[in-house]
Each structure stands twice: as C-alpha cells, then as structure tokens.
Amino acid sequence: MKNILFAASESTPFMKTGGLADVTGSLPQALNKIRENEVRVILPFYEAMDESYKKEAVRKASFEVPVGWRVQEAHLYELEWEGVTHYFIRNEFYFGRDDVYGYFDDGERFAFFSRAVIESFPYLDFDVDILHAHDWQTGLAVAFAGILQPKPGLRTVFTIHNIQHQGWMGPDAFYDVLNIGPEHFAGLEWHGMINCMKAALHHTDKITTVSPSYAQEIRQPYYGEGLDPVLNARSADLMGIINGINTDDYNPATDPNLAEPYTTSRLKKKANKRKLQKQLCLKDDPDIPMYSIVSRLVEQKGFHLLEHILDEFLQENVQVVLLGTGDTAFEQSFAYFSSRYPEKMSALLRFSEPLARQIYAASDFFIMPSKFEPCGLSQLIALQYKTIPIVRETGGLRDTVQPYNEITGEGNGFSFANYNAHELLYSLRYSMLVYHRPELFKPLIANVNRSRFSWKDSAELYNGLYEELV
C-alpha cells in the first residue's frame, strides 16, 4: 500500500479558480480505485468556501508554524468527500479573505501553508510515503520536505500545471519567512529572488507536467519562462502525463443542464442547438454550423488571432457563441462583433457552469487557438459532448486533438501549427467544408465519438511513477 498526500491550493468542489482544481479533485478518486494506493488531499481552509463544507469539516488538531521571527497558529480539519479524505489548514490571517489569489503577500501565505503541510504530518493519522505537490503554491512544501526530512524515506513528486506562474518573493523572504539555514539559499534562489517553483524543481524526486508535449516545450526558452535550464538539468526526472476529466460529471447523457440529453445522437445535439439559438436570439436554423468558445479572455488563449479574422469569418453562414470574462480589451472587442452581427454572434461576458455545458452540447465546433496550453480541459470536455475541437498544435492540444485527414479518415478535430491568424481562418473554413459534406463529416464524427479522456489511463501512469519511487 502506498500512502500519497496531494498538497494543492485549490480542489473541486471546495475551491476552484481554474483547471488545477479539476485535477486535484478528480485524480485522487481515480488513483484510489487502484488497490495499492490511498490518496488524501491537503488544502488551505478558505473562509470563502461554501458554508456546507466548512460546517462538515471536523477539527483534528492545532499546532504552531514558524514564519520568520513570527509564529502562526495552524488548525487542522478533516472532511471526507467522494471517498477521499481531505485535510484543511485553517489560519484566519492568511486565508480568511474573499479571494484565493491576488494579494501582495501571496508568497508568504503559501510559504506558511507549505510549511504547515510538513508540520501537520504527526497529526494526520496517515503515514505519508509520497508527498505530491501541485504548482508553485505548494512548491515550498517539496523544498521543506527535502530540507526538514519530516519522515525517513519520504519521497516527493512535483507537478507543473502552468510554468508561467512561479511564486516569486524578494531575497529578504528567505530570512523573514522561511526559517531554514543559509546553506539552503541556493536551492531556492533564481535570478536573485526566491522562486517557489524553482525550489520545488531543485528538491523534488520526480517532476511531472500535464501533457507529454508540454514536458518537452518547457525545456525550450520560448516556453520555459526562464526555468528551462533547471528543467534540462532535471530532464531524466521529468515526464508528461495528460490530464483526464471526470466523465461521470461531464456526461451529455445525464447532464441535467441540457434540453435534450444524448450520447451520440446528432439529432438531439441539433435540438440543443435550436434551444440555444432561441435563448440567444440567433437565427433559428439547426443546419448552420455553430462555433463556440468557453474560456478566460486572456492573451494565452490566442484571442489576438481570433480578433484579426472574426470580421472576415462572420461573413460566412456561421454562428459564434462566446462565454467568458477576462481582459477588458477582449471583452470590448467581442461585444462589438456581437452587436455588429447579432444574428450570427453572441458574446456572453460572464461565466455560468450550466450555460457552459449547454454551449458545449449545442455547438458543432469548439475554437481553442492557444498561444500555449499545458494540457487544456476545454477541448476534452468538447470531445465528451461530441463537439469537434479546432486548436493550435501546442502542449496538451497537440496530444489530444489529431487533425482530420480526409484521405485516411483519421483524426478527431482540426489544428494549425503556427501562431498565425490566417492559419486559424483556414482551419475554420476547412471545418465548414467538411461539415457540409456528409461523406467527410460522418467519419470525423465517428472518431469524435470514440475519443475518451477519463482519468483511468492517466492514473495508471501516475501509479507507475509512484511504484518507481517506493
């Protein structure tokens, strides 16, 4: 039996700001189905959590955590959800706030949490064999594990979900926050600063990231965000494992948000399209190809490309539905196109999970032209709802979307290689051509229907990695 403790800053259903929470919420359940594992999760206790979870959590212990010259109190709580034991570290000073991130002292907040993870070991009633930390917020937990050695033989895994966010702190934080000897400064320092992700990469036994292609990309200067030398030095310990999704949750056959639940029926998919067309005041015609975007509206997601060609694309007999919020410039741009082409485009500048699922179910194509994408969950959800992804060939998009080949009949989507607006436009127009030719569209849809991205295969790969460590 291997006892594995996941340390993360967020996890569904307790707190979610992005895909990290989906992974740390779903992967432990899949790993626990492999008999030789018991995976538990430790998170901050956010005051912004839903009251029902806060009431259910049981206080187990209290202990002190050193933070520089100060001592902070940590209260350990426990709650079981979906068969997985979750621990929470409660501290009002650091986590009694309205939001998860975005504070001037985020580095100190998650340094406290990382140290509290290590200090909690004697109180867990769980003999941890492997500490598996996720992203920069828990990078120092891996460093503290290596330096403080809370348990003989403890092994560590660190997963990079997005290398763009690394957890930088000024050099004074080493003495003001971390409480470790000066001989350890070099392992945490990067370009004169304390870098939480670099600290993890230096101290961990194994490094994973969320797709095989991203594992290769981040070893290059263009994608490595300055950490490519460290990753190249640790390349023998680096591997990419593609994320899965919770296929019980994302299931169009049982999704209560849909007007017409379905498995593979295109007629029922068209019924969902007509419902959405009426709801959004688009032209009521189920044979018009509908293209969708459900995303944060930020540069990483490739929206500069879409802006450049959207006016030209909307001259075609198509519909575009966009759901999301983000940079003001993108919001204003897409609101303009929506007002200019009211029967062809609807820009919904908000987020709603039920509406997102209705859009996945209604649309024929899903547009995801990312500048970079560590894994991407949206294209996996689209495929689960039998919607054809159109992506740029980067990171996890390259690993999960195979471009359609009308000669061989292979492929489950459309893709383009260069970060170029007219390559995107060409892919969009080619998808229209295929849509209107049944002899091409039918084999493509058959491939989409066969696409599966549950956690089962990914969990087996993680299990193999854990076996290697212990």
PyMOL commands that set and color helices and strands:
alter all, ss='L'
color gray80, all
select helices_A, chain A and resi 19-32+51-56+92-95+106-119+121-123+136-148+173-178+182-188+196-203+212-217+221-224+228-233+235-237+266-280+299-301+303-313+328-340+353-362+378-384+395-400+421-435+438-450+456-469
alter helices_A, ss='H'
color red, helices_A
select strands_A, chain A and resi 2-7+37-44+58-67+70-81+84-90+130-134+155-160+168-169+189-190+193-195+206-209+238-240+290-294+319-323+345-348+365-368+388-392+414-416
alter strands_A, ss='S'
color yellow, strands_A
deselect
rebuild
show_as cartoon
